């Protein structure tokens, strides 16, 4: 499915997505608050981020849910502009059976 996250926010959409990709549209905390409820357990959020990511990550400890892990943070330089970008991979862990 290709759609904007904003279009799903007003609907009661269950956690059906294996992967969600975001292209620098939200602050990290806001993105996680909106995207995590849509991800299946074991799902991945791939977020392209620009400058200021450290500050955004610092705000994540104020979130109500802690049901995510930052798996990878990859920095790279855009070839034409030389601007720095990062891709952050976040997962929603599967629940363990007890």
NORGI-V813242 format. One record per residue. N is the residue number from 0. RES is the residue in one letter. SS is DSSP state (a for helix, b for strand, c for the rest). PSI is psi in whole degrees, -180 to 180 (* if undefined). OMEGA is omega in whole degrees, -180 to 180 (999 if undefined). Layout:
BEGIN
n: [N:N]
res: [RES:RES]
ss: [SS:SS]
psi: [PSI:PSI]
omega: [OMEGA:OMEGA]
END
This chain:
BEGIN
n: [0:1:2:3:4:5:6:7:8:9:10:11:12:13:14:15:16:17:18:19:20:21:22:23:24:25:26:27:28:29:30:31:32:33:34:35:36:37:38:39:40:41:42:43:44:45:46:47:48:49:50:51:52:53:54:55:56:57:58:59:60:61:62:63:64:65:66:67:68:69:70:71:72:73:74:75:76:77:78:79:80:81:82:83:84:85:86:87:88:89:90:91:92:93:94:95:96:97]
res: [X:X:X:X:X:X:X:X:X:X:X:X:X:X:X:X:X:X:X:X:X:X:X:X:X:X:X:X:X:X:X:X:X:X:X:X:X:X:X:X:X:X:X:X:X:X:X:X:X:X:X:X:X:X:X:X:X:X:X:X:X:X:X:X:X:X:X:X:X:X:X:X:X:X:X:X:X:X:X:X:X:X:X:X:X:X:X:X:X:X:X:X:X:X:X:X:X:X]
ss: [c:c:c:c:a:a:a:a:a:c:c:c:c:c:c:c:b:b:b:b:b:b:b:c:c:c:c:a:a:a:a:a:a:a:a:a:a:a:b:b:b:b:b:b:b:b:b:b:b:c:c:c:a:a:a:a:a:a:c:a:a:a:c:c:c:c:c:c:b:b:b:b:b:b:b:b:b:c:c:c:c:c:c:b:b:b:b:b:b:b:b:c:c:c:c:c:c:c]
psi: [138:113:170:139:-37:-33:-19:-16:-36:-12:161:77:126:170:89:-5:134:-33:141:133:132:134:72:44:-27:158:153:-44:-47:-41:-47:-41:-35:-37:-37:-42:-18:-16:139:155:132:-2:162:137:125:115:122:128:155:-150:153:12:-38:-43:-41:-43:-34:-23:-8:-24:-8:1:148:-43:142:22:55:160:139:115:-40:146:105:122:145:166:132:132:-36:-35:-22:2:147:139:164:145:123:127:126:138:158:103:150:148:137:141:142:*]
omega: [176:179:177:180:-179:-178:179:-173:-177:-179:178:-177:180:179:-174:-173:176:-180:174:180:179:-179:173:-177:-178:165:-173:-179:-180:178:180:180:-179:-172:-176:179:-179:-178:171:169:-174:-180:-176:171:176:-175:173:-176:177:-180:175:-177:-179:178:179:180:178:180:-175:-180:177:-179:178:180:175:-173:178:175:172:-176:-174:177:-174:178:176:180:177:-172:-176:-175:-176:179:179:176:177:171:-179:176:-178:175:174:-173:173:176:178:175:179:999]
END
